[in-house]
Amino acid sequence: MEKDYSHPIEITLKVVCGKWKGVILCHLQQNKILRFGELKKLIPKVSQKTLTLQLRELEADGLIHRQVYAEVPLRVEYSLTEYGEELESTLNLMSEWGRNHVEKVELNC
């Protein structure tokens, strides 16, 4: 099903928005490969359920790859796909903007 977008930024926001999606993508950008537990430690405020849902959505959108190893205990690793890596400059700009405006944003909350 095709959706009409009134502005191209809607497409970007649809894919990277979600409270933790951008953070997950940035951590994968910096670390290349992370296991679920490693992501959970890097993002301590996220619940296990929310992290699982956000990871599933990012995988469904083709931004991350989920590799399952048939071991006991089961090992699952996450990494960016080539498609996900295309967001690097966008994520870097968003991070920089956040660093530069954190005080103003906190004042308004």
Residue frames relative to the residue before (quaternion, step in Angstrom):
aa qw qx qy qz dx dy dz
M 1.0000 0.0000 0.0000 0.0000 0.00 0.00 0.00
E 0.2763 -0.7751 0.5516 0.1366 3.56 -0.77 1.03
K 0.1930 -0.7759 0.5924 0.0982 3.55 -1.00 0.85
D 0.3890 -0.6958 0.5528 0.2429 3.52 -1.09 0.76
Y 0.1470 -0.7737 0.6132 0.0614 3.53 -0.92 0.96
S 0.3789 -0.7396 0.5080 0.2266 3.58 -0.89 0.90
H 0.7838 0.0724 -0.0438 0.6152 3.59 1.27 -0.36
P 0.5768 -0.6291 0.3953 0.3394 3.62 -0.96 0.81
I 0.5888 0.5844 -0.3878 0.4017 3.63 1.07 -0.55
E 0.5358 0.6217 -0.4016 0.4064 3.60 1.18 -0.45
I 0.6370 0.5277 -0.3239 0.4591 3.57 1.02 -0.79
T 0.6547 0.5056 -0.3049 0.4719 3.57 0.93 -0.93
L 0.6857 0.4851 -0.2864 0.4610 3.57 0.84 -0.95
K 0.6014 0.5613 -0.3585 0.4413 3.60 1.04 -0.70
V 0.7260 0.4476 -0.2384 0.4644 3.56 0.95 -0.90
V 0.8006 0.3182 -0.1700 0.4783 3.64 0.80 -0.88
C 0.5995 0.5715 -0.3836 0.4084 3.60 1.18 -0.21
G 0.3595 0.5726 -0.6249 0.3905 3.41 -1.24 0.72
K 0.6087 -0.6237 0.3208 0.3711 3.56 -0.73 0.99
W 0.8196 0.2753 -0.1172 0.4885 3.61 0.90 -0.84
K 0.4442 0.7240 -0.4550 0.2674 3.64 1.17 -0.19
G 0.6738 0.4912 -0.3022 0.4618 3.59 0.84 -0.90
V 0.6410 0.5183 -0.3174 0.4689 3.57 1.04 -0.81
I 0.6325 0.5217 -0.3236 0.4722 3.59 0.96 -0.87
L 0.6753 0.4986 -0.2957 0.4560 3.58 0.84 -0.98
C 0.6489 0.5105 -0.3233 0.4623 3.61 0.97 -0.79
H 0.6583 0.4964 -0.3187 0.4677 3.60 0.94 -0.81
L 0.6579 0.4821 -0.3160 0.4846 3.60 0.99 -0.72
Q 0.5978 0.5513 -0.3510 0.4643 3.58 1.11 -0.66
Q 0.7192 0.4493 -0.2468 0.4690 3.60 0.93 -0.89
N 0.7980 0.3396 -0.1447 0.4763 3.58 0.94 -0.89
K 0.4031 -0.7475 0.4279 0.3092 3.59 1.33 -0.23
I 0.7967 -0.0652 0.0786 0.5956 3.63 0.65 -1.07
L 0.0577 0.7926 -0.6037 0.0629 3.55 -0.90 0.99
R 0.3820 -0.6791 0.5768 0.2453 3.51 -1.20 0.65
F 0.7009 -0.4712 0.3235 0.4267 3.55 -1.26 0.40
G 0.6800 0.5055 -0.2877 0.4463 3.59 0.84 -0.98
E 0.6321 0.5211 -0.3295 0.4694 3.57 1.08 -0.70
L 0.6398 0.5082 -0.3211 0.4789 3.57 1.00 -0.81
K 0.6406 0.5317 -0.3218 0.4509 3.58 0.97 -0.87
K 0.6600 0.4969 -0.3063 0.4730 3.61 1.00 -0.78
L 0.6677 0.4996 -0.2937 0.4673 3.58 1.06 -0.75
I 0.7595 0.2334 -0.1250 0.5942 3.58 1.22 -0.55
P 0.0795 -0.8730 0.4785 0.0503 3.60 0.57 1.12
K 0.6515 0.5388 -0.3272 0.4221 3.63 1.10 -0.51
V 0.6021 0.5613 -0.3676 0.4327 3.61 1.20 -0.31
S 0.4143 -0.6822 0.5374 0.2724 3.57 -1.05 0.75
Q 0.6383 -0.5287 0.3909 0.4004 3.57 -1.22 0.46
K 0.6464 0.5311 -0.3154 0.4479 3.59 0.97 -0.87
T 0.6847 0.4806 -0.2864 0.4672 3.58 0.87 -0.94
L 0.6331 0.5225 -0.3355 0.4621 3.58 0.97 -0.81
T 0.6393 0.5249 -0.3170 0.4639 3.57 0.96 -0.87
L 0.6748 0.4958 -0.2930 0.4615 3.60 0.89 -0.94
Q 0.6679 0.4967 -0.3057 0.4623 3.59 0.91 -0.89
L 0.6383 0.5172 -0.3220 0.4706 3.59 1.01 -0.79
R 0.6439 0.5196 -0.3188 0.4623 3.60 0.97 -0.82
E 0.6614 0.4990 -0.3065 0.4687 3.59 0.98 -0.85
L 0.6521 0.5034 -0.3145 0.4716 3.60 0.96 -0.81
E 0.6407 0.5039 -0.3197 0.4831 3.57 1.06 -0.73
A 0.6550 0.5157 -0.3087 0.4580 3.59 0.94 -0.88
D 0.6879 0.4600 -0.2722 0.4910 3.59 1.11 -0.69
G 0.5234 -0.6824 0.3822 0.3380 3.58 1.30 0.00
L 0.4922 0.6864 -0.4194 0.3327 3.60 1.24 0.23
I 0.7866 0.1717 -0.1117 0.5825 3.58 1.12 -0.55
H 0.3273 -0.7087 0.5941 0.1940 3.50 -1.33 0.48
R 0.1899 -0.7621 0.6122 0.0908 3.55 -0.97 0.92
Q 0.0889 -0.7984 0.5955 0.0045 3.57 -0.58 1.21
V 0.1265 -0.7873 0.6022 0.0381 3.57 -0.69 1.14
Y 0.1795 -0.7723 0.6044 0.0780 3.55 -0.90 1.02
A 0.3811 -0.7365 0.5191 0.2070 3.55 -0.77 1.06
E 0.3139 0.7197 -0.5389 0.3052 3.53 0.34 1.32
V 0.2939 -0.7045 0.6017 0.2350 3.52 -1.31 0.19
P 0.4604 -0.3265 -0.7916 0.2339 1.55 -1.06 2.25
L 0.6681 -0.5130 0.3728 0.3891 3.51 -1.30 0.51
R 0.1445 -0.7796 0.6054 0.0689 3.58 -0.97 0.88
V 0.0368 -0.7851 0.6178 -0.0225 3.56 -0.87 1.04
E 0.0701 -0.7939 0.6039 0.0099 3.56 -0.89 0.99
Y 0.2190 -0.7650 0.5970 0.1024 3.53 -1.15 0.77
S 0.0560 0.7731 -0.6295 0.0538 3.54 -1.11 0.78
L 0.5668 -0.5799 0.4555 0.3675 3.55 -1.27 0.32
T 0.3758 -0.6610 0.5921 0.2671 3.54 -1.18 0.59
E 0.6777 -0.4346 0.3615 0.4702 3.59 -1.24 0.05
Y 0.6187 0.5460 -0.3237 0.4630 3.56 1.05 -0.82
G 0.6719 0.4909 -0.2830 0.4770 3.59 0.96 -0.87
E 0.6287 0.5469 -0.3311 0.4427 3.57 1.06 -0.73
E 0.5683 0.6033 -0.3796 0.4110 3.59 1.19 -0.48
L 0.6290 0.5446 -0.3293 0.4464 3.60 1.23 -0.35
E 0.3731 0.7745 -0.4638 0.2139 3.62 1.24 -0.16
S 0.7185 0.4359 -0.2785 0.4650 3.60 0.67 -1.01
T 0.6234 0.5344 -0.3376 0.4602 3.60 1.04 -0.72
L 0.6730 0.4875 -0.2931 0.4727 3.59 0.90 -0.93
N 0.6355 0.5256 -0.3289 0.4602 3.59 1.02 -0.78
L 0.6588 0.4953 -0.3067 0.4760 3.59 0.97 -0.83
M 0.6451 0.5096 -0.3207 0.4705 3.59 0.99 -0.80
S 0.6437 0.5147 -0.3168 0.4694 3.60 1.00 -0.81
E 0.6545 0.5121 -0.3053 0.4649 3.57 0.94 -0.90
W 0.6408 0.5162 -0.3252 0.4661 3.57 0.93 -0.86
G 0.6496 0.5262 -0.3077 0.4544 3.59 0.97 -0.85
R 0.6462 0.5102 -0.3120 0.4741 3.58 0.97 -0.87
N 0.7051 0.4836 -0.2611 0.4482 3.57 0.94 -0.90
H 0.7918 0.3149 -0.1454 0.5028 3.59 1.13 -0.54
V 0.3146 0.7898 -0.4865 0.2015 3.60 1.22 0.20
E 0.6622 0.5137 -0.3208 0.4413 3.61 0.89 -0.84
K 0.6618 0.5002 -0.3082 0.4657 3.59 0.92 -0.89
V 0.6591 0.5081 -0.3108 0.4592 3.59 0.92 -0.86
E 0.6660 0.5028 -0.3038 0.4597 3.59 0.95 -0.87
L 0.6220 0.5451 -0.3386 0.4486 3.59 1.07 -0.67
N 0.7099 0.4673 -0.2462 0.4658 3.57 1.07 -0.77
C 0.6171 0.5618 -0.3463 0.4285 3.60 1.23 -0.16
